[in-house]
Amino acid sequence: MGKRTGRPRGRPKGSLGKARVAFEEKLAAKAARVAKLTKGAFKGDAHDYLMSIYKDPKMAQTDRIDAAKAALAYEKPKLSAVQMSGNLGLTHEEQLEKLK
């Protein structure tokens, strides 16, 4: 190792390297280009878009039903089978007696 001078060596912790800064600049430029191309597009996510369709009374009934079907999986979780473990029908005292 070299002589200790009291000055830190290398890049400070948490700062970005040149490659990362260049990548983020390219990413920002691409995002700006996409935003320009999609001006006037829906600003929410896919679920918000589906909700806006099925809640709109001006839309055709078939379109509203299709949007509601697609959005249903995001709004209500599906039931799944689970294995139950436990002592059905035993009172607390009976369970304690069984453990003794």
Buried (B, 14 or more C-beta within 10 A) or exposed (E): EEEEEEEEEEEEEEEEEEEEEEEEEEEEEEEEEEEEEEEEEEEEEEEEBBBEBBEEEEBEEEEBEBBBEBBEEEEEEEEEEEEEEEEEEEEEEEEEEEEE
